Amino acid sequence: MPRALITGITGQDGLYLAELLVAKGYDVFGMIRGQNNPKMDLVRNAVPEVELIAGDLSDVSGLTRVLRAAEPDEVYNLGAISYVAYSWENASLTTDITGKGVLHMLEATRLYAGDEPASVKFYQASSSEMFGKVQEVPQSESTLLWPRSPYGVAKVFGHYMTINYRESYGMHASSGILFNHESPRRGPEFVTRKVTQAVARIKLGLQSELVLGNLDAKRDWGFAGDYVDAMWRMLQQPEADDYVIATGETHSIRELLDVAFETVGIVDWAPYVRQDPRFMRPAEVDLLIGDPSKAKAVLGWKPQVAFSELIQMMVENDLDEQSALVR
Ligand code: GDR
């Protein structure tokens, strides 16, 4: 049975990827940080087959031990501090984990793989945040990177370090430039889930107002379950490479509000939504739209869930969750 190690196992993507790999017959190991991590039970309940190993992206010697314990054929580095707004307040920590953590994981994997550097396949979770102030529309693998947040800068470091390990040591290291991807498992700090949760609570009479930042930003939103499949496909290729994973469609926060409120039968959302500068960012990424043609051509990958379907799925899930809480 092939063996896979996932960092960031407690996150949305970690859980979907673990489910996918278990279904494919992998032995899956998940790296988990800290003693008594409060999210440990979440992983155990969602994917009980996963074996959890303690480790931290800031500790390269610890990572070497994790690799020796998991003996992976494939390493998926999804671990990061991933909330963009938070990265201005904690730029140094974000740089250490989201940026330098990638170097640590690459180095530990290289040391573990020894004389056969390509024998352990490596996936780096890169991000459309790297495009920031976009230099081209739509964005592809060759678009110039211009990050606009400490998080984006850290991801650029991780992306180029992955390419560098591939070119310097012949590692099978691929970088997936994933555009925003959402699901009912998305954390409530991200805008889609913040909106769908609030819409469900407004519908149930539990909340009267939704306070947001910039309503004009545009994102290319896909379904996380589709995107983890692209990660796996990258590591099955004979050669490692970089791929944009996106839907090729963009929507504003206003359109997100339209779909979410319509799902519960509210056509005019203006009375419920207030803007507050507290949620505005020091530098905004105004528009993201990815060109996934390379992933389609080489990986045979395409997104399965459309934007409105995704948002409706999230609202329905939040209606169930919120009703269960008040029952
Ligand atoms: P993003 O996702 O920064 O694109 O990064 P997020 O959902 O946080 O923001 C998307 C856009 O919505 C605007 N916005 C708000 N955002 C939040 N979180 N809260 C608000 O109240 C709000 N109001 C407006 C933001 O300004 C922004 O323009 C996500 C993360 O998952 C990253 O880790 C990942 O790398 C990228 O997607 C791809």
Boltz pocket constraint, residues with backbone or C-beta under 6 A from the ligand:
constraints:
  - pocket:
      binder: B
      contacts: [[A, 81], [A, 82], [A, 83], [A, 84], [A, 85], [A, 126], [A, 127], [A, 128], [A, 129], [A, 178], [A, 179], [A, 180], [A, 181], [A, 189], [A, 190], [A, 191], [A, 192], [A, 194], [A, 211], [A, 212], [A, 213], [A, 214], [A, 215], [A, 217], [A, 218], [A, 219], [A, 253], [A, 279], [A, 280], [A, 281], [A, 284], [A, 285]]
      max_distance: 6.0
